[in-house]
Amino acid sequence: MSSYSLGEDQTTVRISIKTSESFIVGANRYVLHIGSKHFLLNEHPNGSLSEIVFLVSLTDYETLVDQSNIVLVYGFYHDNILQDGEGSQQKKDIIGKHWNLGKFTPQTFTSK
């Protein structure tokens, strides 16, 4: 993970993932899995293909479990949603092209 920040609206957490290579642009979408949660809403800031930012409601972010696995998947696969677990219990058999990004460590945000 590159960074976490609170959006200007104070209700959205922006989770940024950067790479030295370009993200795939095609018919599929990227899905971010953190423990038992998955997130679909994302953008490429300024059209950059080396960065993807997931937009997560602060309410959802606050329910994420410390040390849950973070997995980025290219493509939405219903079976992946059914397999999600918490922390070390998360199953390893993710379907589709994916990247294990490490463990989630929550951050506390304060209002601007």
ChimeraX attribute file (.defattr): number of C-alpha atoms within 10 A of each C-alpha:
attribute: neighborCount
match mode: 1-to-1
recipient: residues
	/A:1	13
	/A:2	12
	/A:3	10
	/A:4	17
	/A:5	15
	/A:6	20
	/A:7	17
	/A:8	11
	/A:9	9
	/A:10	14
	/A:11	15
	/A:12	18
	/A:13	23
	/A:14	22
	/A:15	20
	/A:16	19
	/A:17	17
	/A:18	16
	/A:19	12
	/A:20	8
	/A:21	9
	/A:22	12
	/A:23	16
	/A:24	12
	/A:25	10
	/A:26	8
	/A:27	7
	/A:28	11
	/A:29	15
	/A:30	22
	/A:31	21
	/A:32	23
	/A:33	22
	/A:34	27
	/A:35	25
	/A:36	20
	/A:37	18
	/A:38	20
	/A:39	16
	/A:40	15
	/A:41	13
	/A:42	18
	/A:43	17
	/A:44	15
	/A:45	12
	/A:46	7
	/A:47	9
	/A:48	12
	/A:49	17
	/A:50	15
	/A:51	19
	/A:52	22
	/A:53	19
	/A:54	21
	/A:55	21
	/A:56	21
	/A:57	16
	/A:58	16
	/A:59	11
	/A:60	13
	/A:61	19
	/A:62	13
	/A:63	10
	/A:64	18
	/A:65	18
	/A:66	15
	/A:67	16
	/A:68	23
	/A:69	25
	/A:70	23
	/A:71	20
	/A:72	19
	/A:73	22
	/A:74	21
	/A:75	17
	/A:76	17
	/A:77	13
	/A:78	9
	/A:79	11
	/A:80	18
	/A:81	14
	/A:82	9
	/A:83	15
	/A:84	21
	/A:85	18
	/A:86	17
	/A:87	19
	/A:88	12
	/A:89	12
	/A:90	17
	/A:91	14
	/A:92	13
	/A:93	10
	/A:94	19
	/A:95	15
	/A:96	12
	/A:97	10
	/A:98	15
	/A:99	13
	/A:100	13
	/A:101	16
	/A:102	13
	/A:103	18
	/A:104	17
	/A:105	12
	/A:106	15
	/A:107	11
	/A:108	8
	/A:109	12
	/A:110	7
	/A:111	9
	/A:112	8
